[in-house]
Amino acid sequence: MKTLDDCREAIDEIDNEMLTLLNKRMKVVQRVGEIKKETGGAIYRPEREKAIIDRLVSLNEKEGGLLNYKAIEAIFLEIFAVARNLELPERIAYLGPEGSFTHQAAESRFGAMSDYLSLNSIASVFKTLESGRAKFAVVPIENSRDGIVGETLDLLAKSSMKIVAELYMPIHMSFATKAEKLEDITKIYSKDKGFGQCREFLNEHGLINVELIPVESTAKAAILAAREPNSAAICSHIAAKLYGLPTLFENIEDAIDNTTRFVILSDFKNAVSENDKTSILVRLKDAVEAGSLVRFLQDFEEEKINLSKIESRPSRDKGGFGYWFYIDFYGHIDEEKIQKVIQKHKDEVTWLGSYVKGEE
Ligand SMILES: O=C(O)C(=O)C[C@]1(C(=O)O)C=C[C@@H](O)C=C1
């Protein structure tokens, strides 16, 4: 049996080998960067990253490796993030402030090394991306409990930027305060959705009559509660830590499966992969006529295209009660059967992006 020292010596040797291999990999990546510069190709290729992870996961299964899917994904997403930075450092705008769930989501895809830009509204994130001051943007699009983030959909409808990736992240809320007793608390800050997700906790702890103050983000809530005695924040654990606010309770959300879906936006189109999803907005010309949506959806059924989401939104176009439909379906916009349906309705459909389906 090896001693601890033997084990550490073996680990050091393996780490040395891994470092050599990682540098070898980065040399190849640098060349990829040069090729892309010559050809104008997109640096971030989510479908290629997914294919690499899937291949390694199945190799790992065959070899009976100790790593699981999550571990392989976490290690390689960090490697890809470093690789993309070597190819071309690109700025990522996100709905801040620092420590927001969106920041956490952005870091999970772009790693710790990237150049991040925290912005205080979804609209400014879109503006920054559209002006070219950032190459990517990360914004929330829906929560499993509270539903769609209307602002993101409305801005997507008007923007030329596309969804290039999606990711699902479990949202855990913490109750953080500098107050010594719950009875001393007179104000609680959070994002409106934060209150919505923790109603049972607030009831059970007799906090429902305390003044609930909605602010633009849970991280902002942590900043404010850190400044004011007798106040508290419902925020991420990461934000509480970042702004020096002691966490009193963790995981206070009503639903344990509280997950937010985030989208990454940019200005390019992904190549087709085997596991794509597409998002569109549909403005049916004769939306008031009964059956027009059914007929539209029948075209999808005929081509055996499965939908994963349909949501109506007030159009806000004209004074009336017009509606749009936001639809997610499986497949890539460039697939033949999908083109058939889209071409038939081309005056009614806005393509929002085709991207590799995220792990829910
Ligand atoms: O294959 C590419 O296009 C690369 O740029 C290389 C690489 C990688 O590290 O493997 C890096 C970034 C892309 O998002 C996908 C893959």
The ligand as an ORCA input file, in Angstrom:
! r2SCAN-3c Opt
* xyz 0 1
  O     -12.573     23.778    -32.450
  C     -12.565     25.005    -32.394
  O     -13.227     25.718    -33.185
  C     -11.789     25.688    -31.354
  O     -11.723     26.907    -31.347
  C     -11.159     24.901    -30.250
  C     -12.032     24.802    -29.000
  C     -11.320     23.809    -28.043
  O     -10.668     24.262    -27.098
  O     -11.427     22.608    -28.287
  C     -12.147     26.157    -28.394
  C     -13.239     26.976    -28.567
  C     -14.443     26.557    -29.273
  O     -15.593     26.991    -28.624
  C     -14.482     25.102    -29.520
  C     -13.391     24.295    -29.342
*
